[in-house]
Amino acid sequence: MTIDYLSAFIIGLLGAGHCIAMCGGVSGMLLSALPQRSQHAKWPLILGYNIGRIASYSLIGAIVSFSSSLAAKTAGVPLNGLRLVSGIFLILLGLYLGQWLFLLTKVEQAGKLLWRHIAPLANHALPVDSVKKAVMLGAIWGWLPCGLVYSTLTWSLASGNALDGALIMAAFGLGTLPALISLSVGVFSVKKLLQSIIFRKSMAFLVIIYGIYTVLVAYQAMF
């Protein structure tokens, strides 16, 4: 499973530009919560938000992987078949990040049904003026419908047990940290790089290559 943790971490890194687009507004909330204080004073809020966000990713990963392990035991669903699905989703993710094909938006649309019920809870975390509220906001935002998250969840789906599924999503969350923390502390040169067309297309291409490799490995294991 070590390779899956590393892969999930790399996917988080490669999807950095998308993370800024989806969660950059929340980083702005964290900054505006401390308009008159020192730069150091906002670090607890930034860390609290990201701890809450990664905790939610881990919880979702545990739920998904536990469900898949039950399906594997009771219905005989092969884990290599699920790994094949995860490879296909990685290819779709690369096409999505490169803005060549947007099939993953259909998956995001399905997630919006749940998000409608979760999103209003964020009002209880505003203004973000304490670590507790920052953690709460991050935990809520971790459920935001996102093709990047859903694609990585397919790795949890194929992991076979709840602990591995949770750790895969935690590794993914850690991979997204450099982009979001850079934005939170105002390193806008990093934001410019991550959102550049050349960087985005290059990262998308690498994700597609890795998705193809995953499909081939899973296919060979099945047949």
C-alpha positions, 0 to 999 in steps of 0.5 A: 500500500506504500505506493498508493500513499505516495501516488495519492500524495503526488495526485494532491501535488499535481492537482494544486491549481485545481485546489486553489480554484476550489478552495482559494476563497476559504483561504481568503476567509482565513486571511480576512479573519485577522485583519489587524494582527501579526502574520504569525497569528494566522498560522493556528487558523491555517493549520486548523482549517487544513487539519479539519479538511484532511480529517474529512478526507480521511473519514470519507476514505474510510467510509468508501473503503469499508463499503468496498471491502464489504462488497468484495467479501459478500458479493465477490467484487475483485479488488483489481477490478476496482483498481482498474476503475481507479486508473480510468478515473485518473485518466479522466482526472488528467483530462479534467485538469488539462481542460480537455474533457469534463466528464468528471463534472457529472460526478461533481453534480451528483455530489452536490446533492449531499453538499446542499445539506452540508454547506449551510453548516459553514455559517456556524464557523463564520467569522473564522476568528478561532482555531475551533471555527477554522477546524470546523470550516475545514471539516465542512469544506472537505465534503465539497464536491470535487473531481480531484477528491472523487478520483482519489477516492477510487484508490480508497475504493480499491484499498480493501480496508478502512484504515488504508482507505483513510490513510490514502486520503490523508496522503492526498490531503497532505499533497494539497497543502503546499498550494493552499498554505502558500495561498493562505500566507500570501505567496501569490507567485506560487499561485501564478505558477500553479495556475499557469497553462503550461504547468496545468497541462504538464501536470494533467499529462503526468496524471494521464500517464499514471492512469494508463499505467494503473489500468495496465497493471490492474488489467494484467493482474486480472488476466 
